[in-house]
Amino acid sequence: MSNPDLSLQANETLLRCVLDAIPDWLWVKDLHGVHLACNTAYAAHLGALPQDVVGTTDAFWFGEEAAHAITQTDQLALQAGATTTFEGPMPSPLGNDPTLYEVIKTPIHDAQGRTIGILGMGRNIQARKDSEALLRDTSEQLELAIIGADLGRWDHDLATEKGYFLDERSSAMLGRTAVEAHIGRAWGHMIHPDDLPATLDAMRAHLIGAAPAYEAEYRARHADGHWVWMSNRGKVVQFSQDGKPLRMVGTLMDISKRKQVEGELLATQAQLQTTLQEIEQLAFHDTLTSLPNRRLLVDRMETALAASQRNHRHGAVLFLDLDKFKYLNDSHGHEVGDLVLQEVARRLQQCVRAIDTVARLGGDEFVVLLQDLSAQADDARLHTSAVGHKILASLNEPYQLRDTEHTTTPSIGATLFLGADVAVSELIRRADEAMFEAKAEGRNTLCFNGKIGL
């Protein structure tokens, strides 16, 4: 047969263990405000042990004034007949405690439903309140920043097909009413078809963790039908337990003006580049034939001399003058003469390699620069002679211009060079003298350093 006293003692011990296991402050008072029980946490707040608190009133611990205020809140809960919650500091005999607490008071009833006392519970909520205040301040600052930056916001429930929501500011950017801010849409349905693939790639990269955030620029359809350039940025803010993205949030910015400025800037840059190319063409090329002029020829010859010095390979200069060109000009007019010069330029370019240069010095005078021929002078001379005779054959072909056939022949002077021990002007002079030797030999021939042919 069990002992009732032992059973009661066991229940009291269990109750005490339960009360002390609760980190919040717990206390029980009768209708006269006398403490019937409390846990260790509440007693420690008073600087006492639980057994020291039982049988005392609030006035004993806090004084008459504070006790009166506590009694008033007790009465409110008792009169309401339901759980009542208060927020504020809790007095302590150990000193002033500015910490904010949440106090919950609940009437206690006996088996017949009569009110016999009140249960109180106190919880420190200072950290929570500080966090709420910080979150509120941060949210307000973020809202001000978004307004100042003229940004809109969006929220995307990834688990729902039509879970993409724009806020009122984003809706206004696209010419839509505030009512439409509450309508869920399928993501990407307003994006220009040409921009959708790159935007999808950016979204996938973030969702699989390859990019820290989603960033994209695309055109979105305005309510009136035109396209608006948007800058879109966002991040996943919620994941499932297995790491699957569930929700994204982000911002939208209308960048149409920036895109317009960028387009105008690109157009200006292209126009400037064209102008620079035209200036360079005028500065370094002959306006009639588009061949390099004397200025560019001198620059390339200096480069060729330096390369010859480094590589120990010969180069050559050919000086051409068209025979009896003045007679052709006088007989058929300058327009025909210009056409002949243009055709001569074209044929000369077909006779040389890409690394070689054909230039027009002026009038009917042309210069051909041959580079990287051979380390052996005889081989270089042979190469130069072959090119010269190729030019002779090409320029001797008739010129069919304006339904009339014309003919002209060249006199060519050639000279070799090796290294950079001779000036560009000297090379041109030597080739020019060789050309006059060719004219003296009867024209339409190649004279190599005063010798016909080779």
C-alpha positions in Angstrom: 0.0 0.0 0.0 1.4 3.4 -1.1 2.2 6.2 1.3 0.2 9.4 0.4 2.8 11.6 2.0 5.6 10.2 -0.1 3.5 10.6 -3.3 2.8 14.2 -2.4 6.4 14.9 -1.7 7.4 13.4 -5.1 4.8 15.6 -6.9 6.2 18.7 -5.1 9.7 17.8 -6.1 8.7 17.3 -9.7 6.8 20.6 -9.7 9.9 22.3 -8.3 12.2 20.7 -11.0 9.8 21.9 -13.7 9.6 25.4 -12.4 13.4 25.7 -12.1 13.9 24.3 -15.6 12.1 27.3 -17.0 14.5 30.1 -17.8 11.8 32.8 -17.6 10.8 34.2 -14.2 7.7 32.5 -12.7 5.7 33.3 -9.6 2.3 32.6 -8.1 0.3 34.9 -5.8 -3.0 34.6 -4.0 -5.8 37.1 -4.3 -4.2 39.1 -1.5 -0.9 39.5 -3.3 1.0 36.9 -1.1 3.5 34.8 -3.0 2.6 31.1 -2.9 5.5 29.9 -5.1 8.2 31.0 -7.5 11.1 29.5 -9.5 14.8 30.0 -8.8 15.1 32.5 -11.7 12.5 34.9 -10.2 14.0 34.5 -6.7 17.5 35.3 -8.0 16.0 38.5 -9.5 15.0 39.5 -6.0 18.4 38.4 -4.6 16.9 35.6 -2.6 16.0 31.8 -2.6 12.5 30.5 -3.5 11.7 29.6 0.0 12.5 33.2 1.1 10.0 34.6 -1.3 7.0 32.3 -0.3 4.7 34.2 2.1 5.9 37.7 1.2 4.2 40.5 -0.7 5.6 42.8 -3.4 5.8 45.6 -0.9 8.4 43.7 1.1 10.7 43.6 -1.9 10.0 46.7 -3.9 8.4 49.2 -1.6 4.8 50.5 -1.3 4.9 52.6 -4.5 6.2 50.0 -6.8 4.0 47.3 -5.2 0.9 49.5 -5.9 1.8 49.6 -9.6 2.3 45.8 -9.7 -1.1 45.3 -7.9 -2.8 47.4 -10.5 -1.6 45.2 -13.4 -2.6 42.1 -11.3 -6.1 43.5 -11.0 -6.4 44.2 -14.7 -5.6 40.6 -15.5 -8.1 39.4 -12.8 -10.8 41.7 -14.0 -10.3 40.6 -17.6 -10.4 36.9 -16.6 -7.8 36.1 -19.2 -4.2 36.2 -20.0 -2.9 39.8 -20.1 0.5 41.0 -21.4 2.5 44.0 -20.4 5.8 45.5 -21.4 8.2 47.5 -19.3 11.0 47.4 -16.8 10.7 45.1 -13.7 11.7 46.5 -10.3 14.4 44.7 -8.4 15.7 45.3 -4.8 19.2 44.7 -6.2 19.2 48.0 -8.1 17.6 49.9 -11.0 17.3 47.6 -14.1 16.5 49.5 -17.3 16.1 46.2 -19.2 12.7 45.8 -21.0 10.6 42.8 -20.0 7.5 41.2 -21.3 5.2 40.3 -18.3 2.4 37.8 -18.8 -0.3 37.5 -16.0 -3.0 34.8 -16.0 -5.8 34.2 -13.4 -5.6 30.8 -11.6 -8.9 28.9 -11.0 -9.7 26.0 -8.7 -11.6 22.9 -9.6 -15.0 24.7 -9.3 -13.8 27.5 -11.5 -13.3 30.1 -8.8 -10.4 32.5 -9.1 -7.9 31.8 -6.4 -4.8 33.6 -7.5 -2.6 34.8 -10.3 0.3 33.3 -12.2 3.0 35.7 -13.4 5.8 35.2 -16.0 8.6 37.6 -16.8 10.8 37.4 -19.9 13.7 39.6 -20.9 12.9 41.0 -24.4 15.5 43.8 -24.6 17.6 42.0 -27.3 14.4 41.3 -29.3 13.3 44.9 -29.0 16.8 46.2 -30.0 16.8 43.9 -33.0 13.3 45.1 -34.0 14.4 48.7 -33.7 17.5 48.0 -35.7 15.5 46.2 -38.4 12.9 49.0 -38.4 15.7 51.6 -38.8 17.5 49.6 -41.4 14.2 49.0 -43.3 13.5 52.7 -43.2 17.0 53.6 -44.4 16.7 51.0 -47.2 13.4 52.4 -48.2 14.8 55.9 -48.3 17.8 54.6 -50.3 15.5 52.8 -52.8 13.4 55.9 -53.2 16.5 58.1 -53.6 18.0 55.8 -56.2 14.6 55.6 -58.0 14.5 51.8 -57.6 11.6 49.5 -57.7 11.4 46.2 -55.8 10.2 42.7 -56.7 9.5 39.5 -54.9 9.6 36.1 -56.6 8.1 32.9 -55.1 10.1 30.3 -57.0 7.7 27.5 -56.1 4.8 29.2 -57.9 4.5 29.6 -61.7 3.0 33.1 -61.3 4.9 34.1 -58.2 6.7 37.2 -59.6 5.4 40.4 -58.0 6.4 44.0 -58.7 5.9 46.8 -56.2 4.0 50.0 -57.1 7.2 51.8 -58.1 8.3 49.0 -60.5 4.8 48.8 -61.9 4.9 52.6 -62.6 8.2 52.2 -64.4 6.4 50.0 -66.9 3.3 52.2 -67.1 1.1 49.9 -65.0 -1.3 50.8 -62.2 -0.8 50.3 -58.5 -3.5 47.6 -58.6 -1.2 45.5 -60.8 1.4 45.4 -58.1 -0.7 42.8 -56.4 -1.0 40.6 -59.5 1.4 37.7 -59.7 3.1 37.1 -63.1 5.3 34.4 -64.7 8.9 35.5 -64.5 10.3 36.9 -67.7 7.1 37.3 -69.6 7.7 41.0 -70.2 11.4 40.7 -71.3 12.3 41.3 -75.0 12.8 38.0 -76.8 16.3 39.0 -77.9 17.3 39.7 -74.3 15.6 36.7 -72.7 18.4 34.0 -73.2 21.2 36.1 -71.5 18.8 37.0 -68.7 17.9 33.3 -68.2 21.6 32.5 -68.1 22.2 35.1 -65.4 19.3 33.7 -63.3 20.4 30.1 -63.6 24.0 31.0 -62.7 22.7 32.5 -59.4 20.3 29.7 -58.6 23.0 27.0 -59.0 25.4 29.0 -56.9 27.8 30.0 -59.7 27.1 33.7 -59.2 26.7 35.5 -55.8 23.8 37.5 -57.1 21.5 37.8 -60.1 22.3 40.7 -62.3 20.9 41.5 -65.8 20.1 44.3 -68.2 17.2 43.9 -70.6 14.4 45.5 -72.4 10.9 45.2 -70.8 7.6 45.9 -72.5 5.9 49.1 -71.3 2.1 49.2 -71.0 1.9 51.4 -74.1 3.9 49.0 -76.2 7.4 50.5 -76.3 10.5 48.9 -74.7 12.1 50.2 -71.5 15.7 49.3 -70.6 15.8 47.8 -67.1 18.6 46.9 -64.7 17.6 44.0 -62.5 19.4 42.7 -59.4 18.4 40.2 -56.9 19.3 37.3 -54.5 17.8 34.2 -53.1 16.7 34.9 -49.5 15.0 31.6 -48.6 15.9 28.0 -49.1 14.3 24.7 -48.3 15.8 22.3 -45.8 17.5 20.4 -48.6 19.0 23.7 -50.0 16.6 24.3 -52.8 16.0 28.1 -53.6 12.4 29.0 -52.6 12.3 32.9 -52.7 14.1 35.7 -54.3 13.9 39.5 -53.8 15.5 42.3 -55.8 15.4 45.7 -57.3 14.6 47.2 -60.7 16.0 50.4 -62.2 14.9 52.2 -65.4 18.2 52.7 -67.3 16.7 53.8 -70.6 18.3 57.3 -70.4 21.7 55.7 -69.7 21.3 53.3 -72.6 20.4 56.3 -74.9 23.5 58.2 -73.7 25.6 55.1 -74.3 24.2 54.7 -77.8 24.9 58.3 -78.6 28.4 58.0 -77.1 29.1 54.9 -79.2 27.8 56.7 -82.3 30.0 59.7 -81.5 33.0 57.4 -81.0 32.4 55.7 -84.3 32.1 59.1 -86.0 35.3 60.3 -84.3 37.1 57.1 -85.4 35.9 57.6 -88.9 37.1 61.2 -88.8 40.5 60.1 -87.4 40.8 57.5 -90.2 39.9 60.1 -92.8 42.5 62.5 -91.3 45.1 59.7 -91.3 44.2 58.8 -94.8 44.7 62.4 -95.9 47.9 62.8 -93.9 49.6 59.6 -95.1 47.9 58.6 -98.3 47.6 60.0 -101.8 44.1 61.3 -102.4 43.9 60.1 -106.0 45.2 56.6 -105.7 44.9 55.9 -102.0 48.5 54.7 -102.0 50.9 55.7 -99.3 52.3 59.2 -99.9 55.9 60.3 -99.5 55.5 60.9 -95.7 54.3 57.3 -95.1 56.8 55.9 -97.6 59.7 57.5 -95.6 58.4 56.1 -92.4 58.1 52.6 -93.8 61.6 52.8 -95.4 63.1 53.8 -92.1 61.4 50.7 -90.5 62.6 48.5 -93.4 66.2 49.8 -93.0 66.1 49.0 -89.2 64.7 45.5 -90.0 67.4 44.9 -92.6 70.0 45.8 -90.0 68.6 43.3 -87.4 67.9 40.5 -89.9 70.9 41.0 -92.2 68.6 40.6 -95.2 68.6 42.9 -98.3 65.8 45.1 -99.4 65.3 47.1 -102.6 63.7 50.4 -103.8 62.2 50.7 -107.3 61.5 54.2 -108.7 59.0 54.4 -111.6 58.1 57.2 -114.0 55.5 56.8 -116.7 56.8 57.5 -120.2 55.2 60.3 -122.2 52.5 60.7 -119.5 52.3 64.5 -120.1 51.4 63.8 -123.8 48.6 61.5 -122.6 47.3 64.1 -120.2 47.4 66.9 -122.8 45.8 64.8 -125.5 43.0 63.2 -123.6 42.5 65.4 -120.6 43.4 65.2 -116.9 40.4 63.1 -116.1 41.7 60.3 -118.3 45.2 60.9 -116.9 43.8 60.4 -113.4 42.1 57.2 -114.4 45.4 55.9 -115.8 47.2 56.7 -112.6 44.6 54.9 -110.6 44.9 51.8 -112.8 48.7 51.9 -112.6 48.4 52.0 -108.8 46.1 49.0 -108.8 48.4 47.0 -111.1 51.5 47.8 -109.1 49.8 46.5 -105.9 49.1 43.2 -107.7 52.8 42.8 -108.6 54.2 42.9 -105.0 53.7 41.0 -101.7 51.7 42.1 -98.7 54.8 43.1 -96.8 56.0 45.4 -99.7 54.9 49.0 -100.2 53.7 50.8 -103.3 53.7 54.6 -102.9 53.0 57.6 -105.1 55.3 60.5 -104.8 53.3 62.8 -107.0 52.5 63.3 -110.7 53.4 60.1 -112.5 56.2 59.0 -110.1 55.8 55.9 -108.0 58.1 54.0 -105.6 58.0 50.3 -104.7 59.7 49.2 -101.5 60.7 45.5 -101.3 61.6 44.0 -97.9 63.1 40.8 -96.5 64.5 39.6 -99.8 67.6 37.5 -99.1 70.9 37.6 -97.1 72.7 37.1 -100.5 73.0 40.2 -102.7 72.8 38.2 -105.9 69.6 36.5 -104.8 68.1 39.8 -103.7 69.1 41.4 -107.0 67.5 38.5 -108.9 64.2 38.9 -106.9 64.2 42.7 -107.5 64.8 42.2 -111.2 61.9 39.7 -111.4 59.5 42.1 -109.7 60.7 45.0 -112.0 60.0 42.9 -115.2 56.7 41.8 -113.8 55.8 45.5 -113.4 56.9 46.3 -116.9 54.7 43.5 -118.3 51.7 44.6 -116.3 52.0 48.3 -117.1 52.5 47.6 -120.8 49.0 46.1 -121.0 46.5 48.4 -122.7 44.2 50.6 -120.5 40.5 50.4 -121.5 39.1 53.6 -120.1 35.7 55.1 -121.2 35.4 52.9 -124.2 38.8 54.0 -125.4 42.1 52.1 -125.3 45.2 53.9 -124.0 48.8 52.8 -123.5 51.7 53.9 -121.4 55.0 52.4 -120.4 57.2 52.8 -117.3 60.9 53.5 -116.9 62.2 51.8 -113.7 65.3 52.4 -111.7 66.2 50.0 -108.8 68.8 49.9 -106.0 69.5 47.4 -103.2 70.2 48.2 -99.5 71.5 46.2 -96.5 71.4 47.6 -93.0 70.7 51.1 -91.9 73.9 52.8 -92.9 72.3 54.8 -95.7 69.6 57.5 -95.4 66.2 57.1 -96.9 66.7 60.2 -99.1 69.9 58.7 -100.4 68.2 55.5 -101.4 65.4 57.3 -103.2 68.0 59.5 -105.0 69.9 56.4 -106.2 66.8 54.7 -107.5 65.8 58.0 -109.2 69.2 58.2 -110.9 68.8 54.6 -112.1 65.3 55.5 -113.5 66.9 58.3 -115.5 69.4 55.8 -116.8 66.5 53.7 -118.0 65.0 56.6 -119.8 68.3 57.3 -121.4 68.4 53.7 -122.6 65.1 54.3 -124.5 62.4 54.0 -121.8 60.1 51.1 -121.0 63.0 49.2 -119.3 64.5 48.5 -116.0 67.9 49.9 -115.0 69.6 48.4 -111.9 72.2 50.8 -110.4 73.1 52.1 -113.9 72.9 48.6 -115.6 70.1 47.3 -117.9 68.2 44.3 -116.5 70.3 42.5 -114.0 
